[in-house]
């Protein structure tokens, strides 16, 4: 059960090549995926790690905005270049570009801040939801499906994902609504490094967020001919959290059109703290009749 988590930690342990132009250069491996395309959450998390390596330890990431430019190939490593755009008294800004074969596959800008005091408020965590222990895991939901993607999701992902309502892996059950909630945590214990937990949170935030669009239109992952890909991804970290403890991901889609769907997400700790917010636009298409 820990092998997928070891794979995640290996992917996030970037190598400083020692090369310097006007930017800092790092490299990292690509995790295997059954369809040969690099998981977007992996590139996001690695880009965050690369940027974090170039700021002072007392500055934590609080926001990032990234664009997926090309699909990555799992057969090749990824090179990350970090531009130290600005360092102010309290904030630092970094741009990370991820490359394969000399071409950018992701472009991201992230902001880091020293710890500060200020006003405090947050949305309340939804009440009355079932506890994660009472819900089936992805492994349980897909263990009998003999398809490489299903088997990978069932046993090779580093996170345990548990949908509050039925998942949309094979079919969409119940009312066609543009919202859902998912409990998640890593399948094993993580190191205590808070920066690593922030990067891993970004990794997991890309798993299910577009499903709020899919659920609204009755589209399951197994729908024949489905083409879905993240276009951009934005994230804000509000409060510290551990990804090896249960977190609730509340997702909703306010609109879809033009072959694109927008999804928003809020991530809560089990004790009700709002720890992060997410927004993503994705392209979701089916073959024309």
JOGIFEN-V132468 format. One line per field, one symbol per residue. psi: psi as a letter, one per 30 degrees, with the letter a starting at -180 (. if undefined). burial: + if it has 9 or more other C-alpha atoms within 8 Angstrom, else -. A space follows every 50 residues. Layout:
psi->???
burial->???
//
This chain:
psi->ffeeeeeeeeefilkjffkkcglkkllllkkkkfgfkkkeeeeeeeeeee eefglkfgjkkfllkkkjelklkffklkkkkkkiekjaefkkkkkkkkkk hgkkfkkkklklklkllalklllkkklgllleffkkleeefgfgjikeee eeeefgkfkjkjkeaklheeljlakjlhllkkklllfakllfjeeeeeee eeefffegeffeeeeeghjlfgkkgkjkkkelkkkkkelklkfglkkkjk kljflklgglkkkkkkkklfggkjflkkkkklkjklkk.
burial->---++-++-+++-+--------+++++++++-+--+++++++++++++++ ++-++---+++++++++++--+++--++++++++--+---++++++++++ ---+++++++++++-----------------+--+++++-+++------+ ++++-+++++++++--++-+++---++++++++++++-------++++++ ++++++--++++++++-++++-+--+---+++++++++----++-+++++ +++--+---+++++++++++--++++++++++++-----
//
